[in-house]
């Protein structure tokens, strides 16, 4: 339907997509799995609707939460007193200041574990690395959760 298509359409990817949020423990294991949402949902709204925020209140104050650029959620982390760690953005400047380059390198050295975890889910089972037929949308959340959990087992 047109309504379903508009909810699934991602202007960033220029086609219909679903988006999910996963949390990664320091060990690299997936420790949080959200439901999947239509590709039109913003990253901020995804964080709000995913159920992650109440869980973050269990983390001791002062700890870091890493997110990708575009996750404008610092204000959501004020109450649990967590620090949002985003990669610096060059913007319109010709080059980044040295401090930002160093920060980017430090974040990248940790972020690679997040990228690997996402890659395991997408490519190990060859379900989320290609187009998914609309006929499986009713089961997509179960498939997503199972692939995330199995990727922890198979590392």
C-alpha positions as CSV (number, residue, x, y, z in Angstrom):
1,X,0.0,0.0,0.0
2,X,1.0,3.6,-0.4
3,X,0.9,4.2,3.3
4,X,3.2,1.3,4.0
5,X,5.6,2.4,1.3
6,X,5.8,5.9,2.7
7,X,6.7,4.6,6.1
8,X,9.3,2.3,4.7
9,X,10.9,4.8,2.3
10,X,14.3,6.2,3.4
11,X,15.2,9.4,1.7
12,X,18.8,8.7,2.7
13,X,18.9,5.4,0.9
14,X,16.4,6.4,-1.8
15,X,14.3,3.2,-1.5
16,X,12.2,1.3,1.0
17,X,14.1,0.1,4.1
18,X,13.7,-0.9,7.7
19,X,15.8,0.4,10.5
20,X,16.8,-1.2,13.8
21,X,19.0,-0.3,16.7
22,X,21.5,-2.6,18.3
23,X,23.6,-2.1,21.4
24,X,27.1,-3.5,21.7
25,X,28.7,-4.5,25.0
26,X,32.5,-3.8,25.4
27,X,33.1,-7.4,24.5
28,X,31.6,-6.9,21.1
29,X,28.5,-9.0,21.8
30,X,25.1,-7.6,20.9
31,X,23.4,-6.6,24.1
32,X,20.3,-4.7,22.9
33,X,18.1,-5.5,19.9
34,X,15.3,-3.1,19.0
35,X,12.3,-3.9,16.8
36,X,12.6,-2.8,13.2
37,X,10.9,0.4,12.1
38,X,10.1,1.9,8.7
39,X,13.1,3.6,7.0
40,X,11.4,7.0,7.3
41,X,11.9,7.1,11.1
42,X,14.6,9.5,12.3
43,X,17.6,8.2,14.3
44,X,16.4,10.2,17.3
45,X,12.8,8.8,17.1
46,X,14.3,5.3,16.7
47,X,16.2,5.7,20.0
48,X,13.0,7.0,21.8
49,X,10.7,4.3,20.5
50,X,13.2,1.4,20.8
51,X,13.0,1.0,24.5
52,X,16.7,1.7,25.0
53,X,16.4,4.8,27.1
54,X,15.0,3.1,30.2
55,X,17.8,0.6,30.0
56,X,20.4,3.3,29.9
57,X,19.3,4.5,33.3
58,X,20.9,1.4,34.8
59,X,24.4,2.5,33.5
60,X,26.5,4.4,36.1
61,X,26.6,8.2,35.6
62,X,29.5,9.5,33.6
63,X,29.8,6.5,31.3
64,X,30.0,7.0,27.5
65,X,27.4,6.0,25.0
66,X,28.7,5.8,21.4
67,X,26.5,6.7,18.4
68,X,27.0,7.6,14.8
69,X,26.7,11.1,13.4
70,X,23.1,12.2,13.2
71,X,22.1,10.7,16.5
72,X,21.1,14.0,18.1
73,X,20.3,12.5,21.5
74,X,22.5,14.2,24.0
75,X,19.5,15.8,25.7
76,X,18.0,12.3,26.2
77,X,21.1,11.3,28.1
78,X,21.0,14.2,30.6
79,X,18.9,12.4,33.2
80,X,20.9,9.2,33.3
81,X,24.0,11.5,33.2
82,X,25.7,9.7,30.3
83,X,28.1,11.2,27.8
84,X,27.3,11.0,24.1
85,X,30.4,10.1,22.1
86,X,30.0,11.1,18.5
87,X,32.7,11.2,15.8
88,X,33.7,14.9,15.1
89,X,32.3,16.3,11.9
90,X,34.5,18.3,9.5
91,X,31.7,20.4,8.2
92,X,32.6,23.1,5.8
93,X,36.2,23.5,7.2
94,X,39.1,22.6,4.9
95,X,40.5,20.2,7.5
96,X,39.8,19.1,11.1
97,X,41.7,20.4,14.1
98,X,44.3,18.0,15.4
99,X,42.3,17.3,18.6
100,X,39.3,16.3,16.4
101,X,41.5,14.0,14.3
102,X,42.8,12.3,17.4
103,X,39.3,11.9,18.8
104,X,38.1,10.5,15.5
105,X,40.9,7.9,15.5
106,X,40.1,6.9,19.1
107,X,36.4,6.5,18.3
108,X,37.2,4.6,15.1
109,X,39.3,2.1,17.0
110,X,36.2,1.2,19.1
111,X,33.6,1.8,16.5
112,X,35.1,-1.0,14.3
113,X,33.6,-3.5,16.8
114,X,30.2,-2.0,16.2
115,X,30.6,-2.2,12.5
116,X,31.7,-5.8,12.7
117,X,28.7,-6.7,14.8
118,X,26.4,-5.1,12.3
119,X,28.2,-6.8,9.5
120,X,27.8,-10.2,11.2
121,X,24.1,-9.8,11.4
122,X,23.7,-8.5,7.8
123,X,26.1,-10.9,6.0
124,X,26.3,-14.2,8.0
125,X,22.8,-15.3,7.3
126,X,22.4,-13.4,4.0
127,X,18.9,-12.2,4.9
128,X,19.6,-8.5,5.6
129,X,22.2,-7.9,3.0
130,X,19.7,-7.9,0.1
131,X,16.2,-6.8,-0.7
132,X,13.6,-8.4,1.5
133,X,10.2,-9.3,0.0
134,X,7.2,-7.5,1.4
135,X,5.6,-10.9,2.1
136,X,7.9,-11.5,5.0
137,X,7.3,-8.1,6.8
138,X,5.0,-9.9,9.3
139,X,8.0,-12.0,10.5
140,X,10.8,-9.5,10.0
141,X,11.2,-8.6,13.7
142,X,11.5,-12.3,14.6
143,X,14.1,-12.9,11.8
144,X,16.0,-9.8,12.9
145,X,16.1,-10.8,16.6
146,X,17.1,-14.4,15.8
147,X,19.9,-13.3,13.4
148,X,21.3,-10.9,16.1
149,X,21.2,-13.6,18.8
150,X,22.8,-16.2,16.6
151,X,25.5,-13.8,15.5
152,X,26.5,-13.7,19.2
153,X,26.8,-17.5,19.3
154,X,28.8,-17.7,16.1
155,X,31.0,-14.6,16.8
